[in-house]
Amino acid sequence: MPKVKTKSGAKKRFKLTGTGKIKRKHAFKSHILTKKTTKAKRALTHMGLVDKTDEGRVKDMLRI
């Protein structure tokens, strides 16, 4: 049997925390920023966590 590979797109986008949760970046902060407020752009800078309902799918992509 060949080795099961990690999805390369997922390994670039997600990281595990010490407690086993999955960190992610916020979307909508790459372009078209002129119409967004400074407060909104600053809030998108911080890391978020993957929702519990999606954790299983992300872990499957990361082969955890």
N, CA, C, O and CB atoms as a CASP TS submission, in Angstrom:
PFRMAT TS
TARGET T0000
AUTHOR 0000-0000-0000
METHOD Language model
MODEL 1
PARENT N/A
ATOM      1  N   MET     1       0.836  -1.197   0.000  1.00  0.00           N
ATOM      2  CA  MET     1       0.000   0.000   0.000  1.00  0.00           C
ATOM      3  C   MET     1       0.876   1.254   0.000  1.00  0.00           C
ATOM      4  O   MET     1       1.844   1.338   0.755  1.00  0.00           O
ATOM      5  CB  MET     1      -0.948   0.002   1.222  1.00  0.00           C
ATOM      6  N   PRO     2       0.536   2.223  -0.843  1.00  0.00           N
ATOM      7  CA  PRO     2       1.298   3.476  -0.808  1.00  0.00           C
ATOM      8  C   PRO     2       0.928   4.297   0.430  1.00  0.00           C
ATOM      9  O   PRO     2      -0.114   4.089   1.052  1.00  0.00           O
ATOM     10  CB  PRO     2       1.044   4.302  -2.092  1.00  0.00           C
ATOM     11  N   LYS     3       1.801   5.221   0.760  1.00  0.00           N
ATOM     12  CA  LYS     3       1.528   6.100   1.895  1.00  0.00           C
ATOM     13  C   LYS     3       0.369   7.030   1.563  1.00  0.00           C
ATOM     14  O   LYS     3       0.176   7.409   0.408  1.00  0.00           O
ATOM     15  CB  LYS     3       2.785   6.917   2.272  1.00  0.00           C
ATOM     16  N   VAL     4      -0.399   7.393   2.585  1.00  0.00           N
ATOM     17  CA  VAL     4      -1.496   8.346   2.416  1.00  0.00           C
ATOM     18  C   VAL     4      -0.913   9.743   2.547  1.00  0.00           C
ATOM     19  O   VAL     4      -0.273  10.066   3.547  1.00  0.00           O
ATOM     20  CB  VAL     4      -2.644   8.105   3.466  1.00  0.00           C
ATOM     21  N   LYS     5      -1.136  10.570   1.532  1.00  0.00           N
ATOM     22  CA  LYS     5      -0.528  11.896   1.526  1.00  0.00           C
ATOM     23  C   LYS     5      -1.463  12.947   2.114  1.00  0.00           C
ATOM     24  O   LYS     5      -2.685  12.849   1.994  1.00  0.00           O
ATOM     25  CB  LYS     5      -0.136  12.287   0.108  1.00  0.00           C
ATOM     26  N   THR     6      -0.870  13.950   2.749  1.00  0.00           N
ATOM     27  CA  THR     6      -1.585  15.115   3.248  1.00  0.00           C
ATOM     28  C   THR     6      -1.942  16.003   2.065  1.00  0.00           C
ATOM     29  O   THR     6      -1.152  16.135   1.130  1.00  0.00           O
ATOM     30  CB  THR     6      -0.738  15.894   4.300  1.00  0.00           C
ATOM     31  N   LYS     7      -3.129  16.613   2.095  1.00  0.00           N
ATOM     32  CA  LYS     7      -3.507  17.576   1.054  1.00  0.00           C
ATOM     33  C   LYS     7      -2.611  18.798   1.200  1.00  0.00           C
ATOM     34  O   LYS     7      -2.596  19.438   2.251  1.00  0.00           O
ATOM     35  CB  LYS     7      -5.028  17.974   1.156  1.00  0.00           C
ATOM     36  N   SER     8      -1.866  19.123   0.153  1.00  0.00           N
ATOM     37  CA  SER     8      -0.857  20.184   0.279  1.00  0.00           C
ATOM     38  C   SER     8      -1.490  21.557   0.486  1.00  0.00           C
ATOM     39  O   SER     8      -0.884  22.421   1.120  1.00  0.00           O
ATOM     40  CB  SER     8       0.032  20.213  -0.959  1.00  0.00           C
ATOM     41  N   GLY     9      -2.700  21.775  -0.038  1.00  0.00           N
ATOM     42  CA  GLY     9      -3.380  23.050   0.194  1.00  0.00           C
ATOM     43  C   GLY     9      -3.760  23.221   1.651  1.00  0.00           C
ATOM     44  O   GLY     9      -3.713  24.327   2.189  1.00  0.00           O
ATOM     45  N   ALA    10      -4.139  22.116   2.291  1.00  0.00           N
ATOM     46  CA  ALA    10      -4.554  22.172   3.695  1.00  0.00           C
ATOM     47  C   ALA    10      -3.365  22.394   4.622  1.00  0.00           C
ATOM     48  O   ALA    10      -3.474  23.118   5.611  1.00  0.00           O
ATOM     49  CB  ALA    10      -5.282  20.886   4.085  1.00  0.00           C
ATOM     50  N   LYS    11      -2.242  21.779   4.309  1.00  0.00           N
ATOM     51  CA  LYS    11      -1.092  21.941   5.208  1.00  0.00           C
ATOM     52  C   LYS    11      -0.536  23.362   5.176  1.00  0.00           C
ATOM     53  O   LYS    11       0.130  23.790   6.119  1.00  0.00           O
ATOM     54  CB  LYS    11       0.010  20.952   4.836  1.00  0.00           C
ATOM     55  N   LYS    12      -0.810  24.101   4.083  1.00  0.00           N
ATOM     56  CA  LYS    12      -0.384  25.488   4.002  1.00  0.00           C
ATOM     57  C   LYS    12      -1.334  26.418   4.755  1.00  0.00           C
ATOM     58  O   LYS    12      -0.939  27.516   5.149  1.00  0.00           O
ATOM     59  CB  LYS    12      -0.281  25.915   2.551  1.00  0.00           C
ATOM     60  N   ARG    13      -2.579  25.991   4.958  1.00  0.00           N
ATOM     61  CA  ARG    13      -3.604  26.884   5.497  1.00  0.00           C
ATOM     62  C   ARG    13      -3.957  26.650   6.963  1.00  0.00           C
ATOM     63  O   ARG    13      -4.496  27.550   7.608  1.00  0.00           O
ATOM     64  CB  ARG    13      -4.830  26.754   4.688  1.00  0.00           C
ATOM     65  N   PHE    14      -3.673  25.481   7.500  1.00  0.00           N
ATOM     66  CA  PHE    14      -4.103  25.141   8.854  1.00  0.00           C
ATOM     67  C   PHE    14      -2.929  24.717   9.714  1.00  0.00           C
ATOM     68  O   PHE    14      -1.967  24.119   9.231  1.00  0.00           O
ATOM     69  CB  PHE    14      -5.146  24.038   8.820  1.00  0.00           C
ATOM     70  N   LYS    15      -3.026  25.041  11.020  1.00  0.00           N
ATOM     71  CA  LYS    15      -2.024  24.608  11.992  1.00  0.00           C
ATOM     72  C   LYS    15      -2.745  24.116  13.240  1.00  0.00           C
ATOM     73  O   LYS    15      -3.822  24.611  13.571  1.00  0.00           O
ATOM     74  CB  LYS    15      -1.029  25.766  12.339  1.00  0.00           C
ATOM     75  N   LEU    16      -2.165  23.158  13.923  1.00  0.00           N
ATOM     76  CA  LEU    16      -2.741  22.643  15.158  1.00  0.00           C
ATOM     77  C   LEU    16      -2.273  23.470  16.345  1.00  0.00           C
ATOM     78  O   LEU    16      -1.120  23.898  16.395  1.00  0.00           O
ATOM     79  CB  LEU    16      -2.369  21.168  15.354  1.00  0.00           C
ATOM     80  N   THR    17      -3.171  23.696  17.304  1.00  0.00           N
ATOM     81  CA  THR    17      -2.787  24.349  18.551  1.00  0.00           C
ATOM     82  C   THR    17      -2.336  23.271  19.529  1.00  0.00           C
ATOM     83  O   THR    17      -2.432  22.079  19.239  1.00  0.00           O
ATOM     84  CB  THR    17      -3.967  25.194  19.143  1.00  0.00           C
ATOM     85  N   GLY    18      -1.852  23.692  20.672  1.00  0.00           N
ATOM     86  CA  GLY    18      -1.400  22.744  21.681  1.00  0.00           C
ATOM     87  C   GLY    18      -2.512  21.888  22.240  1.00  0.00           C
ATOM     88  O   GLY    18      -2.276  20.755  22.659  1.00  0.00           O
ATOM     89  N   THR    19      -3.735  22.423  22.250  1.00  0.00           N
ATOM     90  CA  THR    19      -4.869  21.669  22.796  1.00  0.00           C
ATOM     91  C   THR    19      -5.589  20.845  21.737  1.00  0.00           C
ATOM     92  O   THR    19      -6.593  20.197  22.031  1.00  0.00           O
ATOM     93  CB  THR    19      -5.852  22.614  23.451  1.00  0.00           C
ATOM     94  N   GLY    20      -5.079  20.867  20.493  1.00  0.00           N
ATOM     95  CA  GLY    20      -5.675  20.032  19.448  1.00  0.00           C
ATOM     96  C   GLY    20      -6.681  20.738  18.564  1.00  0.00           C
ATOM     97  O   GLY    20      -7.256  20.120  17.668  1.00  0.00           O
ATOM     98  N   LYS    21      -6.907  22.033  18.801  1.00  0.00           N
ATOM     99  CA  LYS    21      -7.797  22.784  17.926  1.00  0.00           C
ATOM    100  C   LYS    21      -7.038  23.165  16.657  1.00  0.00           C
ATOM    101  O   LYS    21      -5.814  23.047  16.607  1.00  0.00           O
ATOM    102  CB  LYS    21      -8.352  24.049  18.645  1.00  0.00           C
ATOM    103  N   ILE    22      -7.753  23.618  15.643  1.00  0.00           N
ATOM    104  CA  ILE    22      -7.125  23.949  14.370  1.00  0.00           C
ATOM    105  C   ILE    22      -7.235  25.443  14.109  1.00  0.00           C
ATOM    106  O   ILE    22      -8.331  26.001  14.071  1.00  0.00           O
ATOM    107  CB  ILE    22      -7.767  23.153  13.220  1.00  0.00           C
ATOM    108  N   LYS    23      -6.074  26.090  13.927  1.00  0.00           N
ATOM    109  CA  LYS    23      -6.024  27.520  13.651  1.00  0.00           C
ATOM    110  C   LYS    23      -6.182  27.758  12.159  1.00  0.00           C
ATOM    111  O   LYS    23      -5.810  26.918  11.340  1.00  0.00           O
ATOM    112  CB  LYS    23      -4.704  28.135  14.163  1.00  0.00           C
ATOM    113  N   ARG    24      -6.744  28.927  11.814  1.00  0.00           N
ATOM    114  CA  ARG    24      -6.899  29.304  10.409  1.00  0.00           C
ATOM    115  C   ARG    24      -6.798  30.818  10.305  1.00  0.00           C
ATOM    116  O   ARG    24      -6.928  31.526  11.304  1.00  0.00           O
ATOM    117  CB  ARG    24      -8.258  28.791   9.826  1.00  0.00           C
ATOM    118  N   LYS    25      -6.567  31.307   9.102  1.00  0.00           N
ATOM    119  CA  LYS    25      -6.576  32.744   8.855  1.00  0.00           C
ATOM    120  C   LYS    25      -7.960  33.154   8.383  1.00  0.00           C
ATOM    121  O   LYS    25      -8.725  32.330   7.882  1.00  0.00           O
ATOM    122  CB  LYS    25      -5.497  33.141   7.814  1.00  0.00           C
ATOM    123  N   HIS    26      -8.276  34.427   8.544  1.00  0.00           N
ATOM    124  CA  HIS    26      -9.546  34.951   8.063  1.00  0.00           C
ATOM    125  C   HIS    26      -9.467  35.236   6.573  1.00  0.00           C
ATOM    126  O   HIS    26      -8.410  35.579   6.045  1.00  0.00           O
ATOM    127  CB  HIS    26      -9.935  36.219   8.830  1.00  0.00           C
ATOM    128  N   ALA    27     -10.597  35.089   5.909  1.00  0.00           N
ATOM    129  CA  ALA    27     -10.678  35.383   4.479  1.00  0.00           C
ATOM    130  C   ALA    27     -10.983  36.876   4.287  1.00  0.00           C
ATOM    131  O   ALA    27     -11.179  37.606   5.259  1.00  0.00           O
ATOM    132  CB  ALA    27     -11.770  34.498   3.789  1.00  0.00           C
ATOM    133  N   PHE    28     -11.019  37.313   3.045  1.00  0.00           N
ATOM    134  CA  PHE    28     -11.421  38.671   2.645  1.00  0.00           C
ATOM    135  C   PHE    28     -10.446  39.758   3.086  1.00  0.00           C
ATOM    136  O   PHE    28     -10.870  40.876   3.378  1.00  0.00           O
ATOM    137  CB  PHE    28     -12.778  38.980   3.206  1.00  0.00           C
ATOM    138  N   LYS    29      -9.161  39.455   3.139  1.00  0.00           N
ATOM    139  CA  LYS    29      -8.201  40.503   3.481  1.00  0.00           C
ATOM    140  C   LYS    29      -7.068  40.587   2.463  1.00  0.00           C
ATOM    141  O   LYS    29      -5.973  41.040   2.797  1.00  0.00           O
ATOM    142  CB  LYS    29      -7.630  40.258   4.869  1.00  0.00           C
ATOM    143  N   SER    30      -7.315  40.158   1.230  1.00  0.00           N
ATOM    144  CA  SER    30      -6.235  40.185   0.244  1.00  0.00           C
ATOM    145  C   SER    30      -6.341  41.363  -0.718  1.00  0.00           C
ATOM    146  O   SER    30      -5.318  41.917  -1.121  1.00  0.00           O
ATOM    147  CB  SER    30      -6.227  38.897  -0.539  1.00  0.00           C
ATOM    148  N   HIS    31      -7.543  41.753  -1.089  1.00  0.00           N
ATOM    149  CA  HIS    31      -7.693  42.884  -2.015  1.00  0.00           C
ATOM    150  C   HIS    31      -9.081  43.480  -1.834  1.00  0.00           C
ATOM    151  O   HIS    31      -9.890  42.969  -1.060  1.00  0.00           O
ATOM    152  CB  HIS    31      -7.469  42.439  -3.501  1.00  0.00           C
ATOM    153  N   ILE    32      -9.350  44.567  -2.554  1.00  0.00           N
ATOM    154  CA  ILE    32     -10.580  45.367  -2.407  1.00  0.00           C
ATOM    155  C   ILE    32     -10.748  45.794  -0.944  1.00  0.00           C
ATOM    156  O   ILE    32     -11.779  45.542  -0.319  1.00  0.00           O
ATOM    157  CB  ILE    32     -11.834  44.555  -2.887  1.00  0.00           C
ATOM    158  N   LEU    33      -9.719  46.439  -0.424  1.00  0.00           N
ATOM    159  CA  LEU    33      -9.723  46.824   0.984  1.00  0.00           C
ATOM    160  C   LEU    33     -10.196  48.259   1.198  1.00  0.00           C
ATOM    161  O   LEU    33     -10.383  48.678   2.340  1.00  0.00           O
ATOM    162  CB  LEU    33      -8.339  46.656   1.566  1.00  0.00           C
ATOM    163  N   THR    34     -10.394  49.021   0.118  1.00  0.00           N
ATOM    164  CA  THR    34     -10.746  50.429   0.277  1.00  0.00           C
ATOM    165  C   THR    34     -12.143  50.601   0.856  1.00  0.00           C
ATOM    166  O   THR    34     -12.395  51.565   1.578  1.00  0.00           O
ATOM    167  CB  THR    34     -10.650  51.147  -1.056  1.00  0.00           C
ATOM    168  N   LYS    35     -13.047  49.689   0.553  1.00  0.00           N
ATOM    169  CA  LYS    35     -14.417  49.828   1.067  1.00  0.00           C
ATOM    170  C   LYS    35     -14.595  49.239   2.466  1.00  0.00           C
ATOM    171  O   LYS    35     -15.656  49.392   3.071  1.00  0.00           O
ATOM    172  CB  LYS    35     -15.390  49.162   0.118  1.00  0.00           C
ATOM    173  N   LYS    36     -13.573  48.574   2.979  1.00  0.00           N
ATOM    174  CA  LYS    36     -13.658  47.998   4.317  1.00  0.00           C
ATOM    175  C   LYS    36     -13.116  48.996   5.337  1.00  0.00           C
ATOM    176  O   LYS    36     -12.155  49.715   5.065  1.00  0.00           O
ATOM    177  CB  LYS    36     -12.879  46.660   4.393  1.00  0.00           C
ATOM    178  N   THR    37     -13.732  49.031   6.496  1.00  0.00           N
ATOM    179  CA  THR    37     -13.288  49.951   7.534  1.00  0.00           C
ATOM    180  C   THR    37     -11.978  49.458   8.142  1.00  0.00           C
ATOM    181  O   THR    37     -11.627  48.283   8.035  1.00  0.00           O
ATOM    182  CB  THR    37     -14.368  50.106   8.626  1.00  0.00           C
ATOM    183  N   THR    38     -11.273  50.371   8.774  1.00  0.00           N
ATOM    184  CA  THR    38     -10.017  50.014   9.441  1.00  0.00           C
ATOM    185  C   THR    38     -10.265  48.976  10.518  1.00  0.00           C
ATOM    186  O   THR    38      -9.467  48.056  10.696  1.00  0.00           O
ATOM    187  CB  THR    38      -9.349  51.258  10.048  1.00  0.00           C
ATOM    188  N   LYS    39     -11.365  49.120  11.236  1.00  0.00           N
ATOM    189  CA  LYS    39     -11.710  48.174  12.299  1.00  0.00           C
ATOM    190  C   LYS    39     -11.936  46.768  11.736  1.00  0.00           C
ATOM    191  O   LYS    39     -11.495  45.780  12.322  1.00  0.00           O
ATOM    192  CB  LYS    39     -12.965  48.649  13.049  1.00  0.00           C
ATOM    193  N   ALA    40     -12.620  46.689  10.607  1.00  0.00           N
ATOM    194  CA  ALA    40     -12.889  45.392   9.990  1.00  0.00           C
ATOM    195  C   ALA    40     -11.599  44.736   9.507  1.00  0.00           C
ATOM    196  O   ALA    40     -11.398  43.534   9.686  1.00  0.00           O
ATOM    197  CB  ALA    40     -13.869  45.549   8.822  1.00  0.00           C
ATOM    198  N   LYS    41     -10.727  45.537   8.893  1.00  0.00           N
ATOM    199  CA  LYS    41      -9.459  45.003   8.395  1.00  0.00           C
ATOM    200  C   LYS    41      -8.581  44.524   9.549  1.00  0.00           C
ATOM    201  O   LYS    41      -7.909  43.499   9.437  1.00  0.00           O
ATOM    202  CB  LYS    41      -8.714  46.066   7.567  1.00  0.00           C
ATOM    203  N   ARG    42      -8.586  45.265  10.657  1.00  0.00           N
ATOM    204  CA  ARG    42      -7.795  44.877  11.816  1.00  0.00           C
ATOM    205  C   ARG    42      -8.328  43.586  12.417  1.00  0.00           C
ATOM    206  O   ARG    42      -7.548  42.745  12.864  1.00  0.00           O
ATOM    207  CB  ARG    42      -7.793  45.990  12.865  1.00  0.00           C
ATOM    208  N   ALA    43      -9.649  43.417  12.433  1.00  0.00           N
ATOM    209  CA  ALA    43     -10.247  42.200  12.984  1.00  0.00           C
ATOM    210  C   ALA    43      -9.905  40.980  12.129  1.00  0.00           C
ATOM    211  O   ALA    43      -9.772  39.873  12.650  1.00  0.00           O
ATOM    212  CB  ALA    43     -11.771  42.356  13.091  1.00  0.00           C
ATOM    213  N   LEU    44      -9.763  41.181  10.821  1.00  0.00           N
ATOM    214  CA  LEU    44      -9.423  40.068   9.922  1.00  0.00           C
ATOM    215  C   LEU    44      -7.962  39.656  10.024  1.00  0.00           C
ATOM    216  O   LEU    44      -7.583  38.593   9.533  1.00  0.00           O
ATOM    217  CB  LEU    44      -9.737  40.446   8.490  1.00  0.00           C
ATOM    218  N   THR    45      -7.140  40.487  10.658  1.00  0.00           N
ATOM    219  CA  THR    45      -5.714  40.188  10.804  1.00  0.00           C
ATOM    220  C   THR    45      -5.489  39.019  11.755  1.00  0.00           C
ATOM    221  O   THR    45      -4.581  38.215  11.543  1.00  0.00           O
ATOM    222  CB  THR    45      -4.959  41.420  11.304  1.00  0.00           C
ATOM    223  N   HIS    46      -6.306  38.917  12.799  1.00  0.00           N
ATOM    224  CA  HIS    46      -6.094  37.918  13.838  1.00  0.00           C
ATOM    225  C   HIS    46      -6.497  36.528  13.366  1.00  0.00           C
ATOM    226  O   HIS    46      -7.383  36.370  12.527  1.00  0.00           O
ATOM    227  CB  HIS    46      -6.872  38.288  15.090  1.00  0.00           C
ATOM    228  N   MET    47      -5.826  35.524  13.924  1.00  0.00           N
ATOM    229  CA  MET    47      -6.129  34.138  13.584  1.00  0.00           C
ATOM    230  C   MET    47      -7.478  33.734  14.192  1.00  0.00           C
ATOM    231  O   MET    47      -7.897  34.268  15.219  1.00  0.00           O
ATOM    232  CB  MET    47      -5.000  33.194  14.080  1.00  0.00           C
ATOM    233  N   GLY    48      -8.135  32.793  13.542  1.00  0.00           N
ATOM    234  CA  GLY    48      -9.381  32.252  14.053  1.00  0.00           C
ATOM    235  C   GLY    48      -9.232  30.758  14.246  1.00  0.00           C
ATOM    236  O   GLY    48      -8.168  30.195  13.990  1.00  0.00           O
ATOM    237  N   LEU    49     -10.292  30.120  14.696  1.00  0.00           N
ATOM    238  CA  LEU    49     -10.311  28.670  14.865  1.00  0.00           C
ATOM    239  C   LEU    49     -11.315  28.068  13.901  1.00  0.00           C
ATOM    240  O   LEU    49     -12.338  28.679  13.590  1.00  0.00           O
ATOM    241  CB  LEU    49     -10.654  28.282  16.323  1.00  0.00           C
ATOM    242  N   VAL    50     -11.021  26.876  13.434  1.00  0.00           N
ATOM    243  CA  VAL    50     -11.949  26.153  12.569  1.00  0.00           C
ATOM    244  C   VAL    50     -13.142  25.740  13.415  1.00  0.00           C
ATOM    245  O   VAL    50     -12.973  25.299  14.552  1.00  0.00           O
ATOM    246  CB  VAL    50     -11.266  24.909  11.900  1.00  0.00           C
ATOM    247  N   ASP    51     -14.344  25.877  12.872  1.00  0.00           N
ATOM    248  CA  ASP    51     -15.562  25.518  13.588  1.00  0.00           C
ATOM    249  C   ASP    51     -15.592  24.019  13.869  1.00  0.00           C
ATOM    250  O   ASP    51     -15.021  23.225  13.120  1.00  0.00           O
ATOM    251  CB  ASP    51     -16.805  25.938  12.785  1.00  0.00           C
ATOM    252  N   LYS    52     -16.262  23.641  14.955  1.00  0.00           N
ATOM    253  CA  LYS    52     -16.336  22.239  15.356  1.00  0.00           C
ATOM    254  C   LYS    52     -16.928  21.359  14.258  1.00  0.00           C
ATOM    255  O   LYS    52     -16.523  20.209  14.090  1.00  0.00           O
ATOM    256  CB  LYS    52     -17.159  22.105  16.623  1.00  0.00           C
ATOM    257  N   THR    53     -17.897  21.910  13.507  1.00  0.00           N
ATOM    258  CA  THR    53     -18.544  21.124  12.465  1.00  0.00           C
ATOM    259  C   THR    53     -17.604  20.828  11.296  1.00  0.00           C
ATOM    260  O   THR    53     -17.813  19.854  10.574  1.00  0.00           O
ATOM    261  CB  THR    53     -19.775  21.848  11.962  1.00  0.00           C
ATOM    262  N   ASP    54     -16.577  21.648  11.100  1.00  0.00           N
ATOM    263  CA  ASP    54     -15.630  21.450  10.002  1.00  0.00           C
ATOM    264  C   ASP    54     -14.343  20.753  10.433  1.00  0.00           C
ATOM    265  O   ASP    54     -13.537  20.367   9.586  1.00  0.00           O
ATOM    266  CB  ASP    54     -15.293  22.775   9.381  1.00  0.00           C
ATOM    267  N   GLU    55     -14.141  20.586  11.746  1.00  0.00           N
ATOM    268  CA  GLU    55     -12.891  20.027  12.239  1.00  0.00           C
ATOM    269  C   GLU    55     -12.601  18.644  11.670  1.00  0.00           C
ATOM    270  O   GLU    55     -11.456  18.340  11.335  1.00  0.00           O
ATOM    271  CB  GLU    55     -12.920  19.958  13.739  1.00  0.00           C
ATOM    272  N   GLY    56     -13.603  17.826  11.559  1.00  0.00           N
ATOM    273  CA  GLY    56     -13.413  16.471  11.043  1.00  0.00           C
ATOM    274  C   GLY    56     -12.924  16.470   9.614  1.00  0.00           C
ATOM    275  O   GLY    56     -12.042  15.692   9.249  1.00  0.00           O
ATOM    276  N   ARG    57     -13.501  17.350   8.798  1.00  0.00           N
ATOM    277  CA  ARG    57     -13.087  17.437   7.390  1.00  0.00           C
ATOM    278  C   ARG    57     -11.650  17.931   7.263  1.00  0.00           C
ATOM    279  O   ARG    57     -10.885  17.424   6.444  1.00  0.00           O
ATOM    280  CB  ARG    57     -14.027  18.367   6.613  1.00  0.00           C
ATOM    281  N   VAL    58     -11.285  18.926   8.078  1.00  0.00           N
ATOM    282  CA  VAL    58      -9.932  19.471   8.006  1.00  0.00           C
ATOM    283  C   VAL    58      -8.930  18.436   8.509  1.00  0.00           C
ATOM    284  O   VAL    58      -7.861  18.282   7.919  1.00  0.00           O
ATOM    285  CB  VAL    58      -9.823  20.780   8.827  1.00  0.00           C
ATOM    286  N   LYS    59      -9.252  17.732   9.576  1.00  0.00           N
ATOM    287  CA  LYS    59      -8.365  16.700  10.097  1.00  0.00           C
ATOM    288  C   LYS    59      -8.180  15.579   9.084  1.00  0.00           C
ATOM    289  O   LYS    59      -7.099  14.999   8.989  1.00  0.00           O
ATOM    290  CB  LYS    59      -8.912  16.139  11.407  1.00  0.00           C
ATOM    291  N   ASP    60      -9.225  15.275   8.330  1.00  0.00           N
ATOM    292  CA  ASP    60      -9.124  14.258   7.289  1.00  0.00           C
ATOM    293  C   ASP    60      -8.170  14.717   6.184  1.00  0.00           C
ATOM    294  O   ASP    60      -7.398  13.918   5.654  1.00  0.00           O
ATOM    295  CB  ASP    60     -10.515  13.946   6.704  1.00  0.00           C
ATOM    296  N   MET    61      -8.229  16.015   5.839  1.00  0.00           N
ATOM    297  CA  MET    61      -7.315  16.544   4.814  1.00  0.00           C
ATOM    298  C   MET    61      -5.872  16.561   5.309  1.00  0.00           C
ATOM    299  O   MET    61      -4.936  16.347   4.539  1.00  0.00           O
ATOM    300  CB  MET    61      -7.739  17.959   4.400  1.00  0.00           C
ATOM    301  N   LEU    62      -5.705  16.823   6.623  1.00  0.00           N
ATOM    302  CA  LEU    62      -4.360  16.845   7.212  1.00  0.00           C
ATOM    303  C   LEU    62      -3.890  15.453   7.611  1.00  0.00           C
ATOM    304  O   LEU    62      -2.736  15.269   7.998  1.00  0.00           O
ATOM    305  CB  LEU    62      -4.332  17.761   8.429  1.00  0.00           C
ATOM    306  N   ARG    63      -4.775  14.484   7.517  1.00  0.00           N
ATOM    307  CA  ARG    63      -4.484  13.082   7.885  1.00  0.00           C
ATOM    308  C   ARG    63      -4.074  12.947   9.341  1.00  0.00           C
ATOM    309  O   ARG    63      -3.110  12.255   9.669  1.00  0.00           O
ATOM    310  CB  ARG    63      -3.379  12.518   6.995  1.00  0.00           C
ATOM    311  N   ILE    64      -4.831  13.628  10.223  1.00  0.00           N
ATOM    312  CA  ILE    64      -4.562  13.568  11.666  1.00  0.00           C
ATOM    313  C   ILE    64      -5.396  12.461  12.271  1.00  0.00           C
ATOM    314  O   ILE    64      -5.331  12.228  13.478  1.00  0.00           O
ATOM    315  CB  ILE    64      -4.868  14.930  12.362  1.00  0.00           C
TER
END
